Amino acid sequence: MKRQIGFRNNSFFVLSFLLLISTFQVYSEEIKVSQDSTFCFVGDTGNVTEIQKEVAEALANSDCSVIWHTGDIIYPDGISTKDDPRFITNFLDPFKKVFDKRIPFFLTLGNHDYKKEPRSYIEIAESNSLIVYPNNYYLKNYGRLCIFALDTTIFDKLYLFYKRRGQANWLSLKKEQVNNSCDLSIAVAHHPLFSSGDRKKATPQLSRFLETNIFGSFDLYIAGHNHVLADEGERKGTRQLISGTGSLPGGSPDKQPEGKFNVETPGFLKLELEERENKIVAEYSFVQAKGNKLLWKGVKTGQGIRDNN
């Protein structure tokens, strides 16, 4: 009798294990991201406000396949540990509808996320497959599209100088490795190089890093930090876009600069790819959260990774 009970129990556990594996395989397929996906970018979402709620609702009702976060995930000072309740109250709960749709978030960190323990985000991502953050800087390839997630806070803050060389060396190596396979190149980070609104220009040490490694080398540079939606135009062949109105919009110029777009409206940036004459073309648009209204759109043809010297 005992053997029979043991066999039944073992069969139950084997069946449960197989079901778990099957569920995981389906789960993995659901969050798969490809070159044909719709990529969305949102930033500075860290305050629990009505604006944050509005933006989260818009993203949940959008056609976004994947969302990249441009930093400042938790205001005012990041999180202390992976179990910090503010990660739930300020991020998981507000974006619950997004997660319920199996839309993954790829994170970059902002200056506010650095104020306590930035490594906590890596530990959170290790146990949540809908949150992607393997390191403070990393590379994701989607066919002929490559996206580099970077950490600009270490260049913005002087006291973090000792972290800079590791990322700079890694970036140089990875750019060489994907040079022949990357037809559209995007760098995503928190701090912009320049702005037509408030916060006119990055700090000297951050400007040096961006001018040397990003502008003139990548097709698109997408940032947050400035609480605006902005298309700031091109510099050395790199177009800078800003998406930072996730919870605290503000900082647009009183008068719109000619040929540029800079508004402090709650919303996000959306990017879709298509092939034209054997080149990858990014069609990007800024979307207002209220009413899913299209505010501005543009096109960028990929040139891959270039030598900016």
C-alpha positions as CSV (number, residue, x, y, z in Angstrom):
1,M,0.0,0.0,0.0
2,K,2.8,2.4,0.9
3,R,4.5,1.7,-2.5
4,Q,1.3,2.5,-4.3
5,I,0.8,5.8,-2.5
6,G,4.4,6.7,-3.1
7,F,4.0,5.9,-6.8
8,R,0.9,8.1,-7.1
9,N,2.6,10.9,-5.3
10,N,5.6,10.6,-7.6
11,S,3.4,10.6,-10.6
12,F,1.7,13.7,-9.3
13,F,5.0,15.6,-8.9
14,V,6.2,14.5,-12.3
15,L,2.9,15.7,-13.9
16,S,3.2,19.0,-12.0
17,F,6.7,19.5,-13.1
18,L,5.8,18.8,-16.7
19,L,3.0,21.3,-16.5
20,L,5.3,23.8,-15.0
21,I,7.8,23.4,-17.9
22,S,4.9,23.7,-20.4
23,T,3.7,26.8,-18.7
24,F,7.1,28.4,-18.7
25,Q,7.6,27.7,-22.4
26,V,4.3,29.4,-23.3
27,Y,5.2,32.2,-20.9
28,S,8.6,32.7,-22.6
29,E,7.0,32.8,-26.1
30,E,4.5,35.4,-24.9
31,I,7.2,38.0,-24.1
32,K,9.4,37.3,-27.1
33,V,10.5,40.5,-28.8
34,S,11.6,40.7,-32.4
35,Q,12.6,43.3,-35.0
36,D,8.9,43.5,-36.0
37,S,7.8,44.6,-32.6
38,T,6.5,48.0,-31.6
39,F,9.0,49.6,-29.2
40,C,7.9,52.2,-26.7
41,F,9.9,54.4,-24.5
42,V,8.8,56.1,-21.3
43,G,10.7,57.8,-18.5
44,D,10.7,59.6,-15.2
45,T,7.6,57.6,-13.9
46,G,8.7,57.4,-10.3
47,N,6.0,59.5,-8.6
48,V,2.6,58.1,-7.9
49,T,0.4,60.8,-9.5
50,E,-2.7,61.1,-11.6
51,I,-0.3,61.7,-14.5
52,Q,1.5,58.5,-13.9
53,K,-1.8,56.7,-13.8
54,E,-2.8,58.3,-17.1
55,V,0.5,57.3,-18.8
56,A,0.3,53.7,-17.4
57,E,-3.2,53.3,-18.7
58,A,-2.2,54.6,-22.1
59,L,0.7,52.2,-22.4
60,A,-1.6,49.3,-21.3
61,N,-4.0,50.2,-24.1
62,S,-1.3,50.8,-26.7
63,D,0.1,48.4,-29.3
64,C,3.5,48.4,-27.6
65,S,5.2,45.0,-27.7
66,V,8.0,46.1,-25.4
67,I,8.7,49.2,-23.2
68,W,12.1,50.7,-22.5
69,H,12.3,52.8,-19.4
70,T,14.7,55.8,-19.7
71,G,15.3,56.1,-15.9
72,D,14.1,57.6,-12.6
73,I,11.9,54.6,-11.9
74,I,11.4,55.4,-8.2
75,Y,11.3,58.9,-6.8
76,P,12.7,60.5,-4.7
77,D,15.6,58.3,-4.0
78,G,15.4,54.8,-5.6
79,I,15.2,51.7,-3.5
80,S,17.2,50.1,-0.7
81,T,16.8,46.4,-1.4
82,K,15.0,44.1,-3.9
83,D,12.2,43.9,-1.3
84,D,11.7,47.6,-0.9
85,P,7.9,48.2,-0.9
86,R,8.3,51.3,-3.0
87,F,9.1,49.2,-6.0
88,I,5.6,47.8,-5.6
89,T,3.8,51.0,-4.8
90,N,5.6,53.2,-7.3
91,F,6.1,50.8,-10.2
92,L,4.5,47.3,-10.1
93,D,1.1,48.4,-8.9
94,P,0.8,51.5,-11.2
95,F,1.8,49.5,-14.3
96,K,-0.1,46.3,-13.3
97,K,-2.3,46.4,-16.5
98,V,0.9,46.6,-18.6
99,F,2.4,43.6,-16.9
100,D,-1.0,41.7,-17.1
101,K,-0.6,42.0,-20.9
102,R,2.8,40.4,-20.7
103,I,4.6,43.5,-22.0
104,P,8.2,43.5,-20.7
105,F,10.0,46.5,-19.3
106,F,13.7,47.0,-20.2
107,L,15.2,49.3,-17.6
108,T,17.9,51.9,-17.5
109,L,18.6,53.8,-14.3
110,G,18.4,57.5,-13.6
111,N,20.1,59.7,-11.1
112,H,17.3,59.2,-8.5
113,D,17.6,55.4,-8.8
114,Y,21.2,55.8,-7.8
115,K,20.6,57.4,-4.5
116,K,20.3,54.2,-2.5
117,E,21.1,50.7,-3.9
118,P,21.0,50.5,-7.7
119,R,22.0,46.9,-7.7
120,S,18.5,46.1,-6.3
121,Y,17.1,46.4,-9.7
122,I,19.4,43.7,-11.0
123,E,18.2,41.4,-8.2
124,I,14.6,42.2,-8.9
125,A,15.0,41.4,-12.6
126,E,16.6,38.0,-11.8
127,S,13.2,36.8,-10.4
128,N,10.8,38.6,-12.7
129,S,11.1,37.8,-16.4
130,L,8.9,40.8,-17.4
131,I,11.6,43.1,-16.0
132,V,14.9,43.0,-17.9
133,Y,17.9,44.5,-16.3
134,P,20.9,42.2,-16.3
135,N,23.5,44.9,-15.6
136,N,23.9,48.7,-15.4
137,Y,24.7,48.6,-19.1
138,Y,23.8,45.9,-21.6
139,L,23.0,45.1,-25.3
140,K,19.9,43.7,-26.9
141,N,19.8,42.6,-30.5
142,Y,16.5,42.3,-32.4
143,G,17.5,41.1,-35.9
144,R,19.1,44.0,-37.7
145,L,18.3,46.4,-34.8
146,C,20.6,46.7,-31.8
147,I,19.8,48.7,-28.6
148,F,22.5,49.6,-26.1
149,A,21.3,50.4,-22.6
150,L,23.7,52.7,-20.9
151,D,24.4,54.2,-17.5
152,T,24.9,57.9,-17.8
153,T,24.7,58.7,-14.1
154,I,28.2,57.5,-13.5
155,F,29.4,60.2,-15.9
156,D,27.1,62.9,-14.6
157,K,28.2,62.4,-10.9
158,L,31.8,63.1,-10.2
159,Y,31.9,60.7,-7.1
160,L,31.1,57.7,-9.4
161,F,34.2,58.3,-11.6
162,Y,35.6,54.9,-10.8
163,K,32.8,53.1,-12.6
164,R,33.4,54.8,-15.9
165,R,36.2,52.9,-17.5
166,G,34.4,49.5,-17.3
167,Q,31.4,50.8,-19.3
168,A,33.5,52.7,-21.8
169,N,35.7,49.6,-22.5
170,W,32.6,47.4,-22.8
171,L,30.9,49.8,-25.1
172,S,33.9,50.0,-27.4
173,L,34.1,46.2,-27.6
174,K,30.4,45.6,-28.2
175,K,30.3,48.3,-30.9
176,E,33.0,46.4,-32.8
177,Q,31.3,43.0,-32.3
178,V,27.9,44.1,-33.7
179,N,29.2,46.5,-36.3
180,N,28.5,44.2,-39.3
181,S,25.1,43.0,-38.1
182,C,23.5,46.1,-36.8
183,D,21.8,48.2,-39.4
184,L,19.9,50.4,-37.1
185,S,21.6,51.5,-33.8
186,I,20.0,53.0,-30.8
187,A,21.5,54.0,-27.4
188,V,19.1,54.4,-24.5
189,A,20.1,56.2,-21.3
190,H,18.8,58.7,-18.8
191,H,20.6,62.0,-19.5
192,P,20.3,63.9,-22.8
193,L,23.3,65.8,-24.2
194,F,21.4,69.0,-24.9
195,S,17.9,70.4,-24.7
196,S,15.9,73.3,-26.2
197,G,14.0,73.5,-22.9
198,D,15.3,73.5,-19.3
199,R,18.6,71.7,-18.4
200,K,20.2,73.1,-21.5
201,K,23.3,70.8,-21.6
202,A,24.8,67.8,-19.8
203,T,27.7,68.3,-17.4
204,P,31.2,68.6,-18.9
205,Q,32.3,65.0,-18.1
206,L,29.0,63.5,-19.3
207,S,29.1,65.7,-22.5
208,R,32.6,64.3,-23.2
209,F,31.4,60.7,-22.9
210,L,28.3,61.3,-25.1
211,E,30.2,63.3,-27.8
212,T,33.0,60.7,-27.9
213,N,31.0,57.5,-27.8
214,I,27.4,58.1,-28.9
215,F,26.9,61.1,-31.1
216,G,28.3,60.5,-34.6
217,S,28.2,56.7,-33.9
218,F,24.6,55.7,-33.3
219,D,21.5,56.5,-35.3
220,L,19.2,57.4,-32.4
221,Y,19.9,58.5,-28.8
222,I,16.8,58.2,-26.6
223,A,16.9,59.7,-23.1
224,G,14.7,61.0,-20.2
225,H,15.7,63.2,-17.3
226,N,14.2,66.3,-18.9
227,H,10.5,66.0,-18.1
228,V,9.4,66.5,-21.7
229,L,8.6,64.7,-24.9
230,A,11.1,66.1,-27.4
231,D,12.7,65.6,-30.8
232,E,15.8,67.8,-30.5
233,G,17.1,67.1,-34.0
234,E,20.4,65.7,-35.2
235,R,24.0,66.2,-34.1
236,K,26.7,64.5,-36.1
237,G,24.1,62.2,-37.7
238,T,22.6,61.1,-34.4
239,R,19.1,62.1,-33.6
240,Q,18.3,62.8,-30.0
241,L,14.8,62.0,-28.7
242,I,13.6,62.5,-25.1
243,S,10.7,60.7,-23.4
244,G,10.5,61.8,-19.7
245,T,6.9,62.7,-18.9
246,G,5.8,59.6,-17.0
247,S,4.7,61.4,-13.8
248,L,6.1,64.9,-13.5
249,P,6.0,66.9,-16.9
250,G,7.7,70.3,-17.0
251,G,10.5,72.2,-18.6
252,S,9.5,73.0,-22.2
253,P,10.5,76.3,-23.7
254,D,7.9,79.1,-23.8
255,K,8.3,79.2,-27.6
256,Q,8.8,76.0,-29.7
257,P,12.1,76.1,-31.5
258,E,11.9,76.0,-35.3
259,G,12.2,72.5,-36.7
260,K,12.1,70.9,-33.2
261,F,9.5,69.4,-30.9
262,N,9.5,69.9,-27.1
263,V,6.3,69.7,-25.0
264,E,5.6,68.9,-21.4
265,T,2.6,66.6,-22.1
266,P,2.1,63.2,-20.4
267,G,2.9,60.5,-22.9
268,F,5.5,58.3,-24.5
269,L,7.6,57.6,-27.6
270,K,6.7,54.9,-30.0
271,L,9.0,53.4,-32.6
272,E,8.3,51.0,-35.5
273,L,10.6,49.5,-38.1
274,E,10.3,48.7,-41.7
275,E,12.6,47.9,-44.6
276,R,13.1,50.3,-47.5
277,E,15.5,49.6,-50.3
278,N,17.4,47.1,-48.0
279,K,17.8,49.7,-45.2
280,I,16.1,49.6,-41.8
281,V,14.0,52.7,-41.3
282,A,12.6,53.7,-37.9
283,E,9.3,55.5,-37.9
284,Y,9.0,57.3,-34.5
285,S,6.0,59.1,-33.0
286,F,5.3,60.9,-29.8
287,V,1.9,60.0,-28.3
288,Q,-0.1,62.0,-25.8
289,A,-1.5,59.7,-23.1
290,K,-4.9,61.3,-23.0
291,G,-6.8,60.1,-26.0
292,N,-3.8,58.3,-27.5
293,K,-3.2,61.4,-29.6
294,L,-0.4,61.6,-32.1
295,L,1.7,64.8,-31.4
296,W,4.7,64.5,-33.6
297,K,6.3,62.0,-35.9
298,G,9.5,61.5,-37.8
299,V,11.7,59.0,-39.7
300,K,15.3,57.9,-39.2
301,T,17.1,55.7,-41.7
302,G,19.6,53.4,-40.1
303,Q,23.3,53.6,-40.9
304,G,24.4,51.1,-38.2
305,I,27.3,51.8,-36.0
306,R,29.7,54.4,-37.4
307,D,33.1,55.6,-36.5
308,N,32.5,59.1,-35.0
309,N,36.1,60.2,-35.2
